Amino acid sequence: MKEFTYVIQDKDGIHARPAGILVKEATAFKSGMTIYKDEKQGNLKGILGIMSLGVKQGDEVRIRIEGEDEEAAVKIMEDVFKENL
């Protein structure tokens, strides 16, 4: 299991465009991915799971990745967050 945290920089938070990018990148991996905000969680491979969290600018999210390709996935997903959010 690998985890990382990220503070959202995008002024609009996680809206449809970056959520779609996250889903596209996450589904390229076999590992399961979960995004956490406060007490809520969502599947990072489903746009509804991400959008339902209502993540805004300045919110900290935690990403947990578990599976056979978690090492590669955590590096890529950290970059995706930094480049898009």
Kinemage of the C-alpha trace (Angstrom):
@kinemage 1
@onewidth
@group {chain A} dominant
@subgroup {mainchain}
@vectorlist {calphas} color= white
{ca met a 1} P 0.000 0.000 0.000
{ca lys a 2} L 1.243 3.456 -0.945
{ca glu a 3} L -0.212 6.832 0.047
{ca phe a 4} L 0.382 10.481 -0.623
{ca thr a 5} L -1.351 13.729 0.280
{ca tyr a 6} L -1.881 16.782 -1.862
{ca val a 7} L -3.314 20.252 -1.210
{ca ile a 8} L -5.515 21.330 -4.128
{ca gln a 9} L -4.154 24.455 -5.823
{ca asp a 10} L -6.703 24.839 -8.640
{ca lys a 11} L -9.031 27.769 -7.906
{ca asp a 12} L -12.019 25.678 -8.983
{ca gly a 13} L -11.052 22.620 -6.929
{ca ile a 14} L -11.644 19.217 -8.470
{ca his a 15} L -14.214 19.894 -11.172
{ca ala a 16} L -15.211 17.796 -14.201
{ca arg a 17} L -12.136 18.354 -16.401
{ca pro a 18} L -9.441 17.385 -13.868
{ca ala a 19} L -11.668 14.626 -12.448
{ca gly a 20} L -11.820 13.132 -15.936
{ca ile a 21} L -8.041 13.312 -16.229
{ca leu a 22} L -7.644 11.591 -12.856
{ca val a 23} L -10.003 8.784 -13.871
{ca lys a 24} L -8.254 8.322 -17.215
{ca glu a 25} L -4.835 8.035 -15.581
{ca ala a 26} L -6.037 5.873 -12.670
{ca thr a 27} L -7.761 3.328 -14.899
{ca ala a 28} L -4.470 2.659 -16.691
{ca phe a 29} L -3.317 0.788 -13.568
{ca lys a 30} L -4.468 -2.511 -12.067
{ca ser a 31} L -4.106 -1.232 -8.485
{ca gly a 32} L -7.110 0.004 -6.564
{ca met a 33} L -7.098 3.737 -5.832
{ca thr a 34} L -9.093 5.616 -3.227
{ca ile a 35} L -9.268 9.368 -2.668
{ca tyr a 36} L -10.038 10.657 0.841
{ca lys a 37} L -11.215 14.111 1.916
{ca asp a 38} L -11.926 14.493 5.611
{ca glu a 39} L -14.242 11.625 6.552
{ca lys a 40} L -15.378 10.938 2.966
{ca gln a 41} L -13.832 8.668 0.373
{ca gly a 42} L -14.320 7.857 -3.290
{ca asn a 43} L -13.017 5.534 -5.955
{ca leu a 44} L -10.370 7.362 -8.000
{ca lys a 45} L -11.353 5.270 -11.025
{ca gly a 46} L -14.898 6.679 -11.128
{ca ile a 47} L -15.809 10.294 -11.836
{ca leu a 48} L -18.831 10.220 -9.507
{ca gly a 49} L -16.683 8.997 -6.628
{ca ile a 50} L -14.366 11.957 -7.095
{ca met a 51} L -16.979 14.634 -7.758
{ca ser a 52} L -19.109 13.591 -4.768
{ca leu a 53} L -16.347 14.697 -2.384
{ca gly a 54} L -16.771 18.386 -3.267
{ca val a 55} L -13.036 19.130 -3.130
{ca lys a 56} L -12.232 22.854 -3.201
{ca gln a 57} L -9.051 24.904 -3.473
{ca gly a 58} L -6.983 24.557 -0.306
{ca asp a 59} L -8.466 21.185 0.661
{ca glu a 60} L -6.046 18.389 1.436
{ca val a 61} L -6.770 15.010 -0.109
{ca arg a 62} L -5.134 11.676 0.589
{ca ile a 63} L -4.662 9.062 -2.101
{ca arg a 64} L -4.251 5.381 -1.226
{ca ile a 65} L -3.035 2.962 -3.884
{ca glu a 66} L -2.988 -0.799 -3.348
{ca gly a 67} L -2.054 -3.494 -5.825
{ca glu a 68} L 0.566 -5.113 -7.976
{ca asp a 69} L 1.604 -1.931 -9.801
{ca glu a 70} L 1.329 0.483 -6.865
{ca glu a 71} L 4.970 1.608 -7.082
{ca ala a 72} L 4.579 2.940 -10.612
{ca ala a 73} L 1.050 4.175 -9.971
{ca val a 74} L 1.931 6.358 -6.996
{ca lys a 75} L 4.656 8.176 -8.933
{ca ile a 76} L 2.423 8.830 -11.939
{ca met a 77} L -0.603 9.864 -9.889
{ca glu a 78} L 1.412 12.307 -7.780
{ca asp a 79} L 2.584 13.954 -11.002
{ca val a 80} L -0.980 14.030 -12.371
{ca phe a 81} L -2.173 15.864 -9.257
{ca lys a 82} L 0.710 18.366 -9.400
{ca glu a 83} L 0.219 19.072 -13.112
{ca asn a 84} L -3.567 19.366 -13.087
{ca leu a 85} L -4.658 20.474 -9.637
